[in-house]
Amino acid sequence: MADKMNIYIGATAMRTCLGNKAETLTAMHEGRCGLRYNDVFGMYAGVCDAEILDSYTRFESMLIEQINDVLKQSGISLSDDDVQLIISTTKGNVDLLAEDCDNIPRRAFIGESAKIISQYFGCKNVPVVVSNACISVVSAFVVARDMMISGRCRHFNV
């Protein structure tokens, strides 16, 4: 049995259809909803607005924004040996599938976006991707915890 280890969340970031973390929490407190009726799909859906960075997709731009927020708060660098990036997503670049389902672009695959994000931040370690529908974030925390207990890394950006 592994020794007991305290694990702490040192920094957080969030992007939802209501905005960044502060905007989302304010909107939730005020009872506002980010869902809007979508005529194309005939249902209510949320859309995340994000500043799209040159040569990056919407998904990648949102990841870069959120990772930058966490890195600023924590003071760690993804180029350090003991820091691991774990990308947790339910959809990834799914919007790329709407363009042409017969010719799926490589960036529609989450692993490809993970490589691009890893290069952007100069990651020392290969990023880990966790995508298990609505439980992706919980699964990512379990992976991070197990990697910390094993001594593989000391810091994570999930």
N, C-alpha and C positions, 0 to 999 in steps of 0.2 A: 504494500500500500504506500502511495506517495505521501511525502511529508505535507502537512497542511501549509497552505500558502494563501495569503491575502492578496486579492487582485482588485485593483481600483480603476474606475473610469476617470481619467484625468482631464479629458477634453471631449466635447461633443459638437456636432454640426448636423444640420438637418435641412432638407429641401423638400417641400411638399407643394401641392397645388395651391396652398395658401401663402407660400413664400418661404423665406429662410426661417431659421429656428425661432427668432424673436417674433416675426410676423405671424408664424403659425400658432405659437402659443397665445398671442394676443387675440387672434381671430377665434381660436377655440374658446378662450375665456369669454369672448363677446357672443358666442353662439353662432358664428358665421360658418358657412359650409363652402368648401372649394369645388363642389360638384356642380356642373352645369349640364343642361339638357343638350345632347349631341344629336342633331338631326340625321347625320350620316349613319350612326349606329342605332338610333331610336332608343337611346337610354341615357341615363345620367353618367357622367364621367368627369374625372379631374384632369387638368392639363398643367404640367409644370412649366412655367416660363423660366427661361435661363438665358443669360448672355452667351451666345454661341461664339466660342473662340475660333480664330482662323485655323483651318485644317483639322478641326475636331468636331465630332458629332454632338448633338444635344446631350446625350448620355455622358459622353466623355467630358464635356464642358462642365456638367453638373458635378461629376466626380472630382475634377480638378478644383472646382470652387470649394467643395466640402472638405477635401483633403487639405487644401491650403489653410482653411479655417482651423482645422484640428492641429496642424503642424505649428501654426502661429501660437495657439493656446498652450501647446505642450512643450515647445522648444526642442523637439526632437527632429531628426532628419532621416528620411527614408534611405539615405546612402550609408547609414551606420550598419555595421554587421549584425547588431542585436535588435534591429527593428524590422518588423514584418508587416507588409500591406496585405490586408484581406479585403477583397471586393465582394460585397454582399448586395445582390440585386434580384428582383423578381422578374424583370423584363429585359434589362440591358438595352441594346440598340434595336428593339423590336420594330420601331418605326421605319427602319430601313427595309423591312420586309414588304411594306406597302408599295414600294417603288416598282419592284419586279420580282415576284416569287419564283420565277423560272431561273433567274440568274441572281442568286443570293450573294450579296457582297460579303467579303471576308469580315468586314467590321460588324456584321450582324451577329457574329459569334463573340460571346463575352470574353473568351480567352484572347482574342485579337485586340479588343479594347484594353484588356489588362496589360498586354505587352506595350501598347501605346502609352498608357498612363505610367507604367513602370519606367519607360524611357524618359517621359516628361520630367519625372521627379528624380531620375538617376538612382532608382532603387538598387540596393546591393543584393537583395534577395528576390527571387522570382515571386511575383504576387500569387496569392491563393485566391481562387474564385469559389464562392459559395452561392448557389442559386437553387433554393428549395421552396419555391412559391412564397407564401406569406410567412414562413418561418425562417427565411434566409438570415435575418439578423441574429436571431437566437442561435441558429446553427453556426454562424460565424463566431459568436462569442464562445461557444463550446470548443470550436477548433482553436481559437486563440488561447483559451484556458489550457487546453491539452498541450499546446506547443510551449506555453510558459512553464508548466509543470515539468515537462521533459527537459527544460533548460535550453531549448533551441533558440528562443528569443526572449528579450526582456520587455520590449515595447511593441505595441500593435497599433495600427491605424485601420480600424474596421469601418 
